[in-house]
Amino acid sequence: MSDTRRRVKVYTLNEDRQWDDRGTGHVSSTYVEELKGMSLLVRAESDGSLLLESKINPNTAYQKQQDTLIVWSEAENYDLALSFQEKAGCDEIWEKICQVQGKDPSVEVTQDLIDESEEERFEEMPETSHLIDLPTCELNKLEEIADLVTSVLSSPIRREKLALALENEGYIKKLLQLFQACENLENTEGLHHLYEIIRGILFLNKATLFEVMFSDECIMDVVGCLEYDPALAQPKRHREFLTKTAKFKEVIPITDSELRQKIHQTYRVQYIQDIILPTPSVFEENFLSTLTSFIFFNKVEIVSMLQEDEKFLSEVFAQLTDEATDDDKRRELVNFFKEFCAFSQTLQPQNRDAFFKTLAKLGILPALEIVMGMDDLQVRSAATDIFSYLVEFSPSMVREFVMQEAQQSDDDILLINVVIEQMICDTDPELGGAVQLMGLLRTLIDPENMLATTNKTEKSEFLNFFYNHCMHVLTAPLLTNTSEDKCEKDFFLKHYRYSWSFVCTPSHSHSHSTPSSSISQGILLSFVDNYQTAQLLALILELLTFCVEHHTYHIKNYIMNKDLLRRVLVLMNSKHTFLALCALRFMRRIIGLKDEFYNRYITKGNLFEPVINALLDNGTRYNLLNSAVIELFEFIRVEDIKSLTAHIVENFYKALESIEYVQTFKGLKTKYEQEKDRQNQKLNSVPSILRSNRFRRDAKALEEDEEMWFNEDEEEEGKAVVAPVEKSKPEDDFPDNYEKFMETKKAKESEDKENLPKRTSPGGFKFTFSHSASAANGTNSKSVVAQTPPATSNGSSSKTTNLATSVTATKGSLVGLVDYPDDEEEDEEEETSPRKRPRLGS
C-alpha cells in the first residue's frame, strides 16, 4: 500500500470539550510493525518529529466531516481529529481507513455513532414518513426547537433528516411569523432562541432551505432573527443598514425584473455570510459551503444575463467614453465595470473567455486608455483593477491592441505608456498603485506567455515595439535622476514635469495644477533621494533586472546604447540601502549572464568603481550590502570569469587586499596569477617567430575592433550594432606603430606610480567615478581603469583615431596577454595553425 503524505493539523479534545491544536505536519498511512497493523502517522513539518501514531482499528468509528475532517475516539475520553488542507488528501486517507475496515468510502461514518435504539427506530420508519418529529411552532416551544436544531449538527444523518422535515412542513415561514410576534411583544428570550434556530438551519447547509430563506418574502426576517445574538448586550441593526444605508445604484436602468431581484438577493446573502454570521471555527468552516455555492451561482447568472444584453453594455460603453459624461457618472460606470469583472471570475473558463471577448469587441481597452489618464484618483484605481483582470485573462489580447494602436497614435498616448506614466505619477507614499502596475507591465513583457505561430512571432514583434516606443518612458525617471546633462533634464521636465512633480515634492499634494518650471528645475537639478523617489527607482530597476534575465538581445542593445549600467550605479550612492541593493542586483544579473560583450563594457567603463567604493564606505559593518558585494566578487571567482578577474586585480587589489574576513579577493588574485603564469608558459613554448611584432600587431587589431564597437554611436534605437572588421595597414608599417605603443606603455607606467588610488582613511582607498558617457570610451581623465590603447590604422574611424591620440590621458596599466580570453583563443590559433594569421588582419 502506497505511503501518501498530506498536510494536516492534529487536534485533541481537552477536558473542557475544546479542541487543542497539537501541530501541523504530513500524514501517511503505512504498516507499523510494533502496532501490528496499518496506522496513521503524522510527522511535524518543522522538525520531522512524530505528532501522531494511531493504529486503524477495525471497530473504531471514524467520521468524515465537511470534506476535510476525520474525527475518531481512541479511548473513552481521548478524541482525535485530523484537519486536512486539501480535500484530495482527506479523501485518500479516508479510503485507506475504509479499506482496513471493509467499508465503502462513500460513507461518512464507518461505524454509526447514534444510539442503537434510535438507529433501529429510524430504520423501521418508512422513507415517506417524517424522519424527525418537529415540535409545534409556538412561542412556548421555541426553546425545545432550538435544542433540537443544535443537537443534530454533530450528526450528518440527523442533519439530513431535520432538513427534510423542515422542507416538507413549510416550517421556516412559521418560525418567521413567530419572530414578528416576538419582536412586537419585545420577547427577548424568544428572539434569542430564534437566533439559535435560524443560525442552526443555515448550518444544515441545504440549498432547498436557502431558496426559502433568501426569497424576497423571507430574507429580511431572517436578517432580523440574526440581529438578536444572545452574546450581544444590544441587537445589531442590520436591516436598517440594508434598507436605508446601502443604496442600489443603476448606472444604466435595468429593465429585467428577474435580473434586478437576483442582484438584490446576492448582495444581501453576501452580507449575511460576510458580516452577520460569526467566523466559523475549524470544524464549522464547511457547514456553509452550500451558502458559498449559492452566492457563486447567483453571480454566474448575473454575469450571463448582463452579457446577453448587448444593448445595455453598449450604452454603458457609450457613456463611459463620452466627454459630456460628468465625473460622478463616469466614476459609477467604472465602478460598475470593476464589479462586473470581479463577478466574471466565477465563470467557467470557456464562459469567461466569451465574456472578455465581448468586452474587447465593445471597446474596453480604448475606454480604459481614456479613464486611466483622468485626474480622479478613484476612477484611475478602478480602471487599474479592470486592466489587471484583462491582463490576467489574456496578455496577448492587450499586446495586440497596443501594437495596432502604435500605427495610428503618438507614443505619448499609447495605453502602455499611459500605464507607465500612472506608475511614475502614483501619489501614494508607499506606491501601492505603482507596485500593482509594475506587476502588470512585467506580465505584458514576459516572453513566457507570448505566442509563436507559423505566420508571426509575438515575442519579437512586441519586444521591438516595446523598446522602440515605451522603454524611454519607463527609464526616464532613472536617466534623469542620474544625469549631469542639463539639456536632458530640461527635456524630461518638458515632457514629464507634471508626473515628476508628485515624485519630487515632499508634500505629496493631490493638486492637479502644473508646477512652475523654475521650481521643478530646482528639484531636478539636484540628486533626488527622498524615500518615495527611491521606491519608484527601485521598481523601475526591478523591471529592468527582469528584462536583463528575459530579453537578452533587446536589453543588451539598450544598455550599451544608453550606457545604462553606469547610470544605474550612480544609485549606489543613495542613502537608501534598498535602492543601492537594487542597483547592485541589476549589475549582478548582468554579470551572471557571463556574456563577454557585457564584461568588456564593464571593464572598459570601469564600472566596478562605484561598487568597490560602496564596499569601502560600508567599512566593517556586516550587513546585507556587504554580503551582496562580496557575493558578486565570489561569483566572479567561482565561475572564473577571466576578463573581470584580471580587471579587478590589476586596478583594485591594493584597495581590497586588507579585507581578510573572506578569502574572495585573495582567491581572485590567485586565479589571476595562475592565468598569467599559464599564458607566460604558453608564450614561452611557441617558436620565437610567433612572438614577433607581427603576432602582437594582429592582437592589437582585435583591440581596435572592440574599441570601434563600443565607441560607435547609434543612429537608431533598438537595432543591433556590430562594427565591421576594418582592414589594417600593410604589415611593413607595423614596427613603427609598435615602437609608439611601447613608448606609450612606458609613459603610462610612470604615470600610474603618481596616480595610485588615494586612501580616504587608514587602510582604505577611495576611487573617483564619473557617470558621463565619455568614461566608457576611455577619455575620462579621473578614471583608474586600465585601458588598452587601440592601434592607429588607415582604416580606423575618426573616433578611434581621436581615442588613440588621447590615450596618454588614461590612467591604469597595460597587461599584454591577459586582458581578455579572446587573446588566449588567438594564441591557440597561432600555435596550431600559423597559416590562419593573415585572416586576423584581413
N, C-alpha and C positions, 0 to 999 in steps of 0.2 A: 504494500500500500504506500502510495507516494507521500512524502513529507512536505506538506504545504504550509507556508508561513503567511500569516495575515496580521496586520497591525490592529491591536485591541487595547482596551482599558480593562483592568481586572478590578472588580468590586466585590466587597464582602458586606453582609448585613450586620450592623452592630447591635448592641443590646437595646438601644433606643429605636430600633427598627429604621435606622437611617443607613444609607449606602455609603461606605467608605471607599475612596479611590486608593487602590494598592499599587498603582503604577501602570505605565504604558510599555507594551512590548509586542512581540510577534508570536502568534500561536501556531502550533503544529500538532498534528495527530500522528502518533507513532507508537510502536510496540516498546514497552518498557519491561525489561527482564525482571527487575525487582518487584514490580507490581503484577507480573504475570498477565499482562493484557494490554490492549490498546488504551492509550492515555492521551489526555490533553496537556501539552506543555506550553508554557508561556515564558519566554526569556526577555528580560528587560532590554529595551533598545539602547539604553545608556551604557550599560556595562556587561550585558550578556548574562547577568545573574538570573537564577530561576525564580520567577514570580509565582508560578503555579505548576503543580504536577498532580493531576487528578485522573484516576482510572475511570474509564467509561464503563460503569456497572450496568448489566443488562436490565436491572429492575429500577434504576433511578429514573425519576420523572424529570425530563428535560423540557423546558418551554422555549419556544422561539417567538419573540415578540417584536413587532414593528420592523421586521426585515433585518434588523442589525443587532438584535439582542438575543443571547441564550442565557437562561436562568435555570438553576437547579439547586437542590439541597443535598449536602453530603452527610449531615448529621442533624439531630433534632433541632439544634439552634445554630446551624452553620450553613447560611445560604450564600451562594456564589453567583456572579454574573460576568459575562464577557460582552463588552460593548464594542462592536466592530466598526472600523472606519468605513468599510465598503460592504455593500450588500453581497457582492460576489464572494467575499471571504466568509461571511456568515453562512451563506448557502452551502459552501464547500465543507465547512466543519460540521454543519447540521447533517449533511449527507453521511459523513463518517460516523456520527453518533447513531443515526438511524440504521446504518449498515450493521453496526455492532449489535443493536437491539432488535434487528429484524423488522424495522418499521418502514412504512412508506414515507419518503422525505417530504411528501406534500402535507403531512400532518403538522400542526403547530405545537402539539403536546405529545410526547412519546408515551407517557402514562397519564391517564386522566387524574386531575387534581381535585375535582369536586367530590363531595361525599358520595359513597356508594348508593345510599338510599335515594339521594337526589338524582343521581345518574340514572338509576333504574326508573324513577318516576318520569324523567324526561324521555327515556327511550320508549316507555309504554304509551306515551301520548301520541296520537295521530298527528301527522305533519300539518294538517289543515287547521288544527285547533290552536288556540292562543298558547304560546310556549311559556309565557310568564303572565301571571295574573296581576294586572295593574290595579292599585287601589283606586277607588272612585276619586274623580278630580274635584275635590272640595278643599275649602280653606283649612279645615281641621286635619286633613290628610297630607298636607304639604311636607311635614317632617318625615313621614313614612315614605313618601315618594322620593325625597332627597336621599334618604338612607338606601333605598333600593337602587337608585341610579348610581350612587357612589360605590356600592358594594360589587356591582357587576363589572367594573372597569378592569379588574385584575384577571378576569377570565374571558378569553376570546369567545368561548362557546356561549356564555351568558350574555355577552355584549351583542352577539348576533340575534339572540332570541328577544332581548329587550328592544332592539331596533325594529324588529319585525312587528312586535306588539304595538309600539308607538305609531308605526306607519299605518297599521290596519285599523286602529281605533280613532284616528284623527286626534290623537291625544295632545299634540303640540298646540293646536289652536285653542283647546280647552284650557291649557295651562296659561296661555297668554291672556285669556279672558280673566282668569284669576289674578293675574298680575295687575290688570287695570283696576280690579276691585280692591286689591291690597293697597295700591297707590292712593285710591280715593279715600280709603279708610285709614291711611297712614299706618298700616300694619307692618312695622319694621321687621318683626320676626319672620313673617310670611315672605317679605321681599328678600330677606337673606336666604331663606330656603329656596326660593325661586332662582336666585343667582346660582346656587349649587346645582339645581336641577338642569337649568339651561346650559351651564358650563359642562356638566356631565354628558348631556345629549350631544353637544359639539364633539366631545372626546369619543363618542361612539364611532365617529369617522365614517358616516354613511351619507352618500351623495343624495339618496332619495329623501332623507330628512333635511338636508341642506336646501333642497329645492323648495320645501315648505317654509323653512325658517327664513330664507332670504328672499321670499316673494315680496312684492310691494305691500301686500296686506299685512305681513308679519314682521318685517325686518326691523322697523323702528321699535316695536315692542320687545324684540329680542335684545336690541341695544339697551333698552330701558332696564330689562332684567339684569343685564351685566353691569349696570351702574351701581348696584347695591352689593358690593363686595363686603362681607362681614368684617374683613380685616381693616376697612377704612372707617374713620370716625364720621366722615361726611360722604354722601354719594357723589360720584362724578357727574358731570353734565355733558355726556357725550351726545345726547340727542340735540341739545341746544347748539353744540358746535356744528353738527351735521346739517341742521335745518337753517341756522342763522348765520354762522360764521363762514362755513365753507360755501363758496359760490360757484355755480356751474357756468362756465363761460363757453359760448358758442362763437368761435371766430367767424364761422360761416353757418347760418341757420341749418340745423339738421331736421330734415322733413320726415325721416323714417322714425316712427314712434318706437318700434322694436329696438332699433339701434340706440336711441336715447335712453330707453329703460335699461338696456344692457350696460351702458356706461355708468348710469347711476348705481346700479346694483354692484358692479365691480368695485367702484370707489368705496362703497360702504362696507363690503365684505373685506376688502383690503384694510380698511380702518379697523375692523373688528380684529383681524389677525395681528396687525402690527401694533395697535395702540391699546385696545381693550384687554385682550387676553394676556395673562401673565406669561413671562418667558417660561416655556416648558422645561421641566427637568430632563436629565438624560434618558429617563425611562418613559417620558411623555412626548418626546420630540417628534415621534412618528404617529402620535394619536391624531394629529391634524394634517396628515399627508393628503387626505382627500380634500380638505379645505384648500390646500395649496393647489391641487389639481383643478378644483372648481374655479379658482381665480385664473389659473393658466388658460383653461379652455375658453373662459369668457374673453380674455384678451385676444386669443386667436380669432374668435368670432368677430370681435370689434374690428380688428385689422382687416379681416377678409371683407366685411361689409363696407368699410370705408374705401378699400382698394377697388372694389367693384363699381363704386360710384365715381366715375371719371369726371362727371360734371362738377362734383363737389371739390375734388382735388385740383382740377383746372382753375376753378375760381380762387382757391387758396393761393396757388402759384401766381395768378394774375395780380392779386392784391399785394403779395409779398414783394414783387418786383416793381410795382407801380410807384413812381416817385411821389405821387399825390397822397399815398397812404401815410397817415400820421404815425408818429413814433410809438404811441401806446398800442395802436392796432398792429403795427409791424412786430412789436415785442410779443404780443399774444399769438400772432401767426407763427413766429419762430418757435415759441414755447410749445405750441401745438405739434409742430413737426418733430421737435425733440421727444415729446411724449409718444408720438406716433412711431418713431424709430425705435424707442425703447420697448414698446409693445411688440414690435416686429421680431424681437429676439426670441419670442415664444414660438415662432413659426417653425415648421419643419424646413430642412434645407432647401427643398425644391420650391416651397411656397415663399420662403424668404428671398430666394433668387428672383422669383417673379415680382415680388414686392419692390425690390431695389431697382429692377429693370424698369418697372412702371415709373418710379420716381425719376430715374435717369431720362426716360423718354419725355417726361413732363418738364425737365429742365432744372433739376435740383442743384446741379453744380454751378451753372451761371447765377442762380439765385443766391447761393452761398457766397459766391465771389462778391456780390453786392453787399450783403448784410455783414460779412466779416470785416469789411472796411468801414463800418459805421462807428460813430462815436459812442453809442450806448454800450456800456460795459456788459449789461445783462444780455443784450442781443448778441454781442460777439461771443460771449461764453456759451450761450445756447447753440449758436452756429458752429462753434468748435466741436461741441458734443455731437452734433449731427454729422459733421465732417468725419469725426472719428468712427462713427458707425459705417459710413461709406467706405473709408479706407480699410477698416477691418473686414468688411464684406468682400470688396474687390479692389485691391490696389491697381490692378491693370485697367479697370474702368476709369479711375481717376487719372492715371498716366496718359491714357489715350485722349482724354478730354483736353489735358493741358498741352499736349503736343499739337493737337489740332488748333487749339486756341493761339499758340505761338505763331501760326502762319497768318493770323489776322490782327493780332494785338501787339502793343508795345510791351517790353519786358516789365515795365512798372506795374501793369495791371494784370499780369498773369496770376492765376489762382495760387500757384506755389509761392510766388513772390509775395503775394498778399499774406499768405500763411507765415512766411519767414519774417515779414515786417511786423506782424502781430506778435511774433515771438520776441522780437527786439523791443517792441513797444510795451511789453507787459508791465503794468504799473504795480503789480503785487510785489511787495518787498521780498517775498520768498519765491517769486517767479513760478507759481503753481501752474498758471496757464502756459507759460513758456516751456515748462517741462513736458506737458501734455502734447504741445505742438511739435516739440523736438522728437518725441516718440513717433508721431505720425509721419514726420519727414523721414525718419530712419526707416520706417516701413516702406515708404514710397521709393527710396533709393536702394533698398536691399535687393541685390541680384538674385537672392534665393527664391523670391516669389515672382520673378519675371519670366515670361513665357518665351519659348523659342519655337517658331513654326518654320515650315519649308519656305514660305514667302518672305518672312521678315524676322528679325531678331529684336525683340522688345528691349533687351538689355542694352545693346549698342545704340539703338535709336534714342532711347530715353536718356541714357547717360550722356550722350553727345548733347542732347537738348539741355540737360541739367547744368552741365559745365559751361555751356555757351550762354545760357540765358539766366541762370539762377545762382550759380556759385558766387558771383561777385556780390550779390545781395547778402548772402549768408556770411561771407568773410569781411564785409565792410566794417563792422564794429571792431573786429580784430585788427585789420590792417590799419585802420585809422588810429586806434589806440596805441599802436606800436610804431607809428610813423614819425619821422623828424621832418617830413616834407610838408610845408605849409600849404602848398598847392593841392596836395592830395587831401588834406584835412578840409580845405575850403570846398573841394568838390563834394566830399561826403556831407559837409554841412549844408550845401545847397540842396542835395537830394534827400537827405535823411534827418535834417535838423529837428523836425517835428518828433520823429521817433526817438532820436538820441537824447532829446531834452528830458524825457522821462527817466532815461537810464542815468543821466549825469547829474540831475538836480537832486539834492538831498531831501527836498520836501516831499517828493513823490506826489506832487499835486495832480489832481484829476482834471485840471483845467485844460480845455482844448484850444486855448489861444496859442498862437505860434510865438516862440521866444524870439527876442530881438537877436539880430546877427551878432552884435558885439558881445552879448552875454554868452551865447553859445560858443563863439570862437574862443573866448577866455576859458571856457570849460575844456574845449577840445585840445587846446594847445599845451595843456599840462597832462601829465600821465594820470588818467582817471583810474583810481584804485579803490573806489568805495566798494562796499560789500555787494550791492546789487549789480554793479558793473562786473565785478569779479565773477559772480554767479552766472551772468549772461555769457561772458567769455568762456567760462568752464563748460557751459552747454554747447557752445559752438565748437570748442576743442573736442568734446566727446563725439560730436557728429563727424568732425574731420578725422579723428582717430578711426572711427568706423569706416570711413572712406578709404583710409590707407590700407586697412585689412581686406576690403572687398572690391575696391575699384583700381586695382594696381596700375593699369595703363593711364587712365584719365587723371587720377590724382597725382601721379608721378609728374606728368607734364605740368600740372597746375603748380605743384610745389616748386619745380625748377624755374618756371617762368616768373612766378611771383616772389621767389626767394622766401617762401612761406615759413620754412623751419626757422630761419634767422629771426623773423618777426615774432614767431611763437615763443622763442627762447628769451625774448625780452621780458616775458611774463615771469621768468624765473626770479626776477627782482621784486615781484609783488609781495606786499606784506601779508597777503592771504595765502597760507601754505597750501590750501586745497587747489588754488589756481596754479601755483608753481608745480605742484604734483601733476596736474592735468597737462601742462606744457612738457614736463619730463616724460609722461606716459606717451604723448604724441611722438617724441623722439625715439622712445623705446620701441614703439611699434614699427617705426621706420627701420631701425637697426635690426629688429627681429626678422625682417624680410631677407636679410643677408644679400641685398642687391648691391652690386658694385657701382651702379650708377649713383645710388644714394650715398654709398660710402665715399665716393670721390667728391660728391657735392659737400658732404660734411667736412672732409679733411681740407679741401681747398678753401672752404668758407670759414675754417677754424671754429666750427660750431660746438666744439666741446668746451670752449672757454666759459660760457655762462653756466654750464653745468658744474664745472670744477670750481668756479667762483662761488656758486651756491653751496657746494660741499665745504669749502674752506670757511665761508661766512657762518655756516652752521656750527662750526667749531667742534667741540667734543660732545655735543648733545646727541644722545642716542634716540632718534625719533624716526618717524616714517620717511621724512625727506632723506635723512642719512641712509636709511636702508634701501630706499628706491634708487639712489645714485650708485650705491655700492653694487646693487643687483645689476644695474646697467653695465658696469665695467666687468662684473663677474661673468655676465653673458658673453661679452666680447672675448674674455679669456677662455671660457669653456668651449665656445664654438670656434676658437682660433681664427678670428677674422683678421687676417694678416695686415691689411692696409690700415685698419683702425688701430691695431696694436702698435704698429710702427709709428703712427702719427702721435698717439698718446705718450709713448715712451720718449720719443725724441723731443717733444715740446713741453710735456707737463710732469715728467717723472721727478724732477727736482722738487716740485711743489708737493708731490704726493708720497715721496719716499718715507716721510716721517709717520705716515699712517700705518701702524703696525698691528692694530687690533683685528685686522683681517689681512689675509695673505694675498688679496686680489691684485694689488699693484706690484708687489714683488713677483707674483706669478706672471703678470703681463711682461715685466722686464725679462724674466727667464725665457718666456716664449719668444720675445723679440731677439734676444741674444742667440737662442738656438737657431732661429730662422736666419740670422745674419751669418752664423758660423756655417750653416748648410749652404748658403749662397756662396760664401767665400771658397768652401771646399769644391763646390761645383765649378766655380770660375777657375780655380787652380788646376782642375782636372781636364780642362779643354785645351786644345792646341793654342799656342800663343797668337797665331794669326787671327783667331776668332776674338781675341781680346784687343784687337787693334782699334784704331779710330773709326773704322767703317762699322764695326759692330755697335759701338756706342752711338754712332750717328743714327742708326735705324731706331734705336730705343728713344732718342730724342725726337725723332719724327712722330713716334707714337704719343709722346708727351704733348707735342704740338697739336695733334688731332684732338686730344682730350681738352686742351685749353680752348680750342676753337668751338668745341661742342658746348662748353659751359658759358662761353662769352657771347655766343650768337644771340642776338635779340630776336624775339618772336614777333612777327607781324600779325599773326592770327592766333587767338587763344584757343586752347583745346586741341591743337594739332601737334602730332609727334614731330620732333625735330632731331634729325641725326645729321650732323655735318658731314659732307662728302670728304673723303680722304684726298688731301691735296698732294700733288706730285712735288717732291722735294727737289732741291737743286742737284746738279751733277755731283757725283762723288768726289771729283777733283777739287771742288770748292770747300769740302768739309773740314780739312785740317785747320783752316783759318778760323772757322766757327768754333772748333773745339778749343783752340787757344783762348778765344774770347770767353768761352764757357768756363775754363779753368781760372782765368783772371777774375771773373765774376764770383766764382766759388770762394776764392781766397779772400776777396773783399767782404763777402757775406760772413765768412767765418770770423774775421776780425771784428766785424760789426756786431756779431752775436755776443761776443765777450762783453761788449759795452751795454748790451740791451737784454741782459738776463731778467727774468720776472722779478719784480720788486716785492720785498716782504712787506706785508701790511701789519704784521705783529710778529713777535718772536716765534720762529719756527713755522711761519705761514707765508704764503705767496698770494698775490692778487694780480689777475690778468686784466688788461683792458679789453673791452669788447664793443665793437661798433656794429649796429644793425643796419648799416647802409649797404646797398647792393654792391657797392664797389669792393667791399671786403671779399665777396665771393670770387671776384675776378683777380684778387691778389694785389690790389692797389691801395689797400688800407695801410698807412704807414705805422699805425699803432698796433697792428696785429702781431702776435708772436708765433703765428702758424708757419710751418715750413712750407715753402713754395718751390717747386721745380721750375726754373725759367724755361719757357718754350724756345725752341730754336728759331732763328730768323731764316726765312726762305723766300724765294721769289714768288712762290705760290701762296704765301700766307695772306690772310685778310689783314686789313689795316688795323683792326682791333688787336689782332695777335701781335703785329709789329710794334704797336704802341706799348703793349704789355711787356714785350721783350726789352724795349729801350728803357723802361722804368723799373726793371727787375731789381736794381740795386737798392730801391727804396723798401723792399720787402724784407721783414725780419725772418729769422729762422735759419736753420742749417739745411744743407742738401745731402741726402744719402743716395748714393748712386744706384745701389742694386736692390734695395728692399722697399722702395716706395709703394709698389703695387704688385699684386700677384701676376698681372699681365706681363711684367718684366721677366718674371720667372718662366712663364709659358714661352716667351720668345727665346729665352736662353735655351730651353729644351729643344726648340725647333732648330736653332742654330747648331746645336751639338749633334743632333741626329741627322739633319739634312741641310748641309751648307748651301745646297743649290736653291733653297727656298728664300735665301736672304734678299735677292733683288725684289721679291714681291712686296716686302715691307715698305720700300720706298717708291714703289710704282704707283 
